[in-house]
Amino acid sequence: MERKGRFSQWLRRPRSGSDGGTGTGAGAGGVREDLLMAAAAAGFPLAPAAHPSGYGCSCDRVGCPTPARHPVSFAWQTQAATDPEKVAQWLRADPQANFITATGMVHDVLDVPADAGRQALERLGAAGVEVGPVATSSADLQQGRMLFFTATRGTPEDEDEWWPCELDCHPETMDEHPGLRWHCRGSYVLVPPARLPGDGHVGWLLGPERPLPDPLTLLETLTDACAQFADEDRDHESAAWPIGR
């Protein structure tokens, strides 16, 4: 309860240049640090990530394919930590850095198109199903996404007991999953608040203090919403490009 109260207080803190909880407005440095510390306090393993620089990415890679969306270090899985002192040290080293949270350790993330996510939230709320933390991600020229944080399927000692899933999403294959993506072992997502090139950002809709639900309590509703979203998208394309006789 204390952790939940602290996060709520941080979100209600008066500040100029209110930015909807993304920590990107004027005087947002302290708020951003508070939100990152709240994620760490919730047990989310964090590691520093690249940030927007000019029209691209702060990394040295020419033509970076995922600008401001990737970890700084290739060792991000072992580097990821919940230690507030470590997070503060990274922030001092690079105040502009975004942060990722490694999935498959404490939490997984079900990642869906924003429209499908909003529809699923309405259905889950009407059914009385408790959802956990939820973040939204928007970027120029890209469909927005909604991130549902859930309990992880874990990493059992016996690999044969681990439940594989065809929806598993690894960072390098994200473009192959336009619908529902399941970020688990070996994957990551940006943790709010984060900035993306242009006016894009990642922010909390429901904060990290919420209990993590079992992913299976959300999966069917999210899958149905994504399927409906895909059908509507196809119908829209068919209407825009009618097939000739």
Order of alpha helices (4+ residues) and beta strands (2+ residues): alpha-alpha-beta-beta-beta-alpha-alpha-beta-beta-alpha-beta-beta-beta-beta-beta-beta-alpha
